[in-house]
Amino acid sequence: MYEVSGIAGRVTLITGGASGIGAGIAQVFARAGANVIIGDLNLDAAHSVAERLKGQGGSASAVELDVTSRASIDAAVTLIEGQHGFVDVLVNNAGISSVRPFREITEDDWDRLMLVNLKGVLLVTQRVLGPMVERKQGRIISISSMAGKEGLANLAHYCASKFGVIGLTQSLAKEVAAENITVNAICPGVVRTPLWDDAQMGILNELDGENGWKRFVDGIPLGRPQSAIDMGHACLFLASECAENITGEAMNVSGGQQVH
């Protein structure tokens, strides 16, 4: 296990934790000794990840969670609180994407991305925040994107949702700072996940497949794509005592492709 101060035993809920970036974050936190709860719509996949982490010596479990439904969120968090105690660390990772030229974005396209990527962060955070305020401790980390800081062609709806995550992060950070709760975001660069490869909605469907992937990677100064584990390390830092005086930040993890 990693030796990271302030992580061992912490109840850590990761939304969308059954695949992609979420599964990488779960792996890093489990190795650091956190009590990892994988929340996902796909309960079977969440259980599979949890069993793998337990096989590696970590503490992990799964819960069915739909970030677009208050009822689902309340049921999931109530179950977590009953079995493990209050959530110490929340990682809002659940997210979706699609590629559309601006004039072809439908209201359904817009509403779907906003519902999952932005409203989902609002709803889950609201549910866990009360006990954090009462205990005057907590870490909230949301996954935005480098597309949350710079608009990209054919991704206006996705960019808008991820810009929104950063705005929510900054506002909430100021609102709860006096309660000793930190609120931060990370902005992944190019991570090969199902958001890229999904047969119906994957980004590469509209970007010339592997040629599009290569163009993205060629634009990274460090010369390599990022990984889900990279995102886990960034989240782990923000959740640890090392980052106790950092709040309201949106940390780039993009290999230098985006700098501020």
Backbone hydrogen bonds, N-H to C=O, Kabsch-Sander energy under -0.5 kcal/mol:
donor,donor_aa,acceptor,acceptor_aa,energy
2,Y,31,R,-0.9
4,V,2,Y,-0.9
7,I,4,V,-1.1
8,A,4,V,-0.6
9,G,33,G,-3.2
10,R,7,I,-2.4
12,T,10,R,-0.7
12,T,35,N,-2.7
13,L,11,V,-0.6
13,L,89,V,-2.5
14,I,12,T,-0.5
14,I,37,I,-2.5
15,T,13,L,-0.5
15,T,91,V,-2.3
16,G,39,G,-1.7
17,G,14,I,-0.8
17,G,39,G,-1.5
19,S,16,G,-0.7
22,G,19,S,-0.8
23,A,19,S,-1.2
24,G,20,G,-1.6
25,I,21,I,-2.5
26,A,22,G,-2.4
27,Q,23,A,-2.0
28,V,24,G,-2.0
29,F,25,I,-2.5
30,A,26,A,-2.4
31,R,27,Q,-2.1
32,A,28,V,-1.3
33,G,30,A,-1.4
34,A,29,F,-2.3
35,N,10,R,-2.3
36,V,34,A,-1.0
36,V,59,S,-2.5
37,I,12,T,-3.2
38,I,36,V,-0.5
38,I,61,S,-3.0
39,G,14,I,-2.3
39,G,37,I,-0.8
40,D,38,I,-0.5
40,D,63,V,-1.9
43,L,41,L,-1.3
46,A,42,N,-2.2
47,H,43,L,-2.7
48,S,44,D,-2.1
49,V,45,A,-2.2
50,A,46,A,-2.4
51,E,47,H,-2.7
52,R,48,S,-2.0
53,L,49,V,-2.4
54,K,50,A,-2.4
55,G,51,E,-2.1
56,Q,52,R,-0.9
56,Q,53,L,-0.5
57,G,54,K,-1.7
58,G,53,L,-2.6
59,S,34,A,-0.7
60,A,58,G,-0.6
61,S,36,V,-1.9
63,V,38,I,-2.4
65,L,40,D,-1.5
67,V,65,L,-0.6
69,S,66,D,-1.9
70,R,68,T,-0.5
73,I,69,S,-2.5
74,D,70,R,-2.9
75,A,71,A,-2.3
76,A,72,S,-2.5
77,V,73,I,-2.9
78,T,74,D,-2.4
79,L,75,A,-1.9
80,I,76,A,-2.2
81,E,77,V,-2.8
82,G,78,T,-2.0
83,Q,79,L,-1.9
84,H,80,I,-3.4
85,G,80,I,-1.0
85,G,81,E,-0.5
88,D,11,V,-2.1
89,V,11,V,-2.3
90,L,139,R,-2.7
91,V,13,L,-3.1
91,V,89,V,-0.5
92,N,90,L,-0.6
92,N,141,I,-2.6
93,N,91,V,-1.4
100,R,98,S,-0.5
100,R,154,N,-2.4
104,E,101,P,-2.1
105,I,101,P,-0.6
105,I,102,F,-1.3
110,W,106,T,-2.5
111,D,107,E,-3.0
112,R,108,D,-2.4
113,L,109,D,-2.0
114,M,110,W,-2.4
115,L,111,D,-2.4
116,V,112,R,-2.0
117,N,113,L,-2.5
118,L,113,L,-0.5
118,L,114,M,-1.4
119,K,114,M,-3.0
120,G,115,L,-1.0
122,L,118,L,-1.9
123,L,119,K,-2.8
124,V,120,G,-2.2
125,T,121,V,-2.0
126,Q,122,L,-2.5
127,R,123,L,-1.6
128,V,124,V,-1.7
129,L,125,T,-1.8
130,G,126,Q,-0.8
132,M,128,V,-1.1
133,V,129,L,-2.6
134,E,130,G,-2.3
135,R,131,P,-2.1
136,K,132,M,-1.1
137,Q,132,M,-1.8
138,G,180,N,-0.7
139,R,88,D,-2.0
140,I,182,T,-2.5
141,I,90,L,-3.0
142,S,184,N,-2.2
143,I,92,N,-2.7
144,S,142,S,-0.8
144,S,186,I,-2.8
146,M,188,P,-1.9
148,G,145,S,-2.0
149,K,146,M,-1.3
150,E,146,M,-1.1
155,L,152,L,-1.6
159,C,155,L,-3.5
160,A,156,A,-2.4
161,S,157,H,-1.7
162,K,158,Y,-2.1
163,F,159,C,-3.1
164,G,160,A,-1.8
165,V,161,S,-1.3
166,I,162,K,-1.4
167,G,163,F,-2.1
168,L,164,G,-2.7
169,T,165,V,-2.3
170,Q,166,I,-2.6
171,S,167,G,-2.2
172,L,168,L,-2.7
173,A,169,T,-2.2
174,K,170,Q,-1.5
175,E,171,S,-1.7
176,V,172,L,-2.2
177,A,173,A,-0.7
179,E,176,V,-1.5
180,N,177,A,-1.9
181,I,176,V,-1.3
182,T,138,G,-1.9
184,N,140,I,-2.7
185,A,249,E,-2.7
186,I,142,S,-1.9
187,C,251,M,-3.6
189,G,253,V,-1.7
191,V,189,G,-0.8
192,R,226,Q,-0.6
193,T,191,V,-1.2
196,W,193,T,-2.1
197,D,193,T,-1.4
198,D,194,P,-2.4
202,G,198,D,-2.0
203,I,195,L,-2.4
204,L,196,W,-2.0
205,N,202,G,-1.3
206,E,203,I,-1.5
207,L,204,L,-0.7
209,G,204,L,-2.1
211,N,208,D,-1.5
212,G,208,D,-0.8
213,W,209,G,-1.9
214,K,210,E,-2.5
215,R,211,N,-1.9
216,F,212,G,-1.9
217,V,213,W,-2.4
218,D,214,K,-2.7
219,G,215,R,-0.7
219,G,216,F,-1.0
220,I,217,V,-1.9
222,L,255,G,-1.8
223,G,220,I,-1.9
226,Q,190,V,-2.4
231,M,227,S,-1.4
232,G,228,A,-1.8
233,H,229,I,-2.4
234,A,230,D,-1.8
235,C,231,M,-2.4
236,L,232,G,-2.7
237,F,233,H,-2.2
238,L,234,A,-2.0
239,A,235,C,-1.8
240,S,236,L,-1.0
240,S,237,F,-0.8
241,E,5,S,-2.0
243,A,240,S,-1.3
244,E,241,E,-1.5
246,I,243,A,-2.0
247,T,245,N,-0.5
248,G,183,V,-3.1
251,M,185,A,-2.7
253,V,187,C,-2.3
257,Q,254,S,-1.8
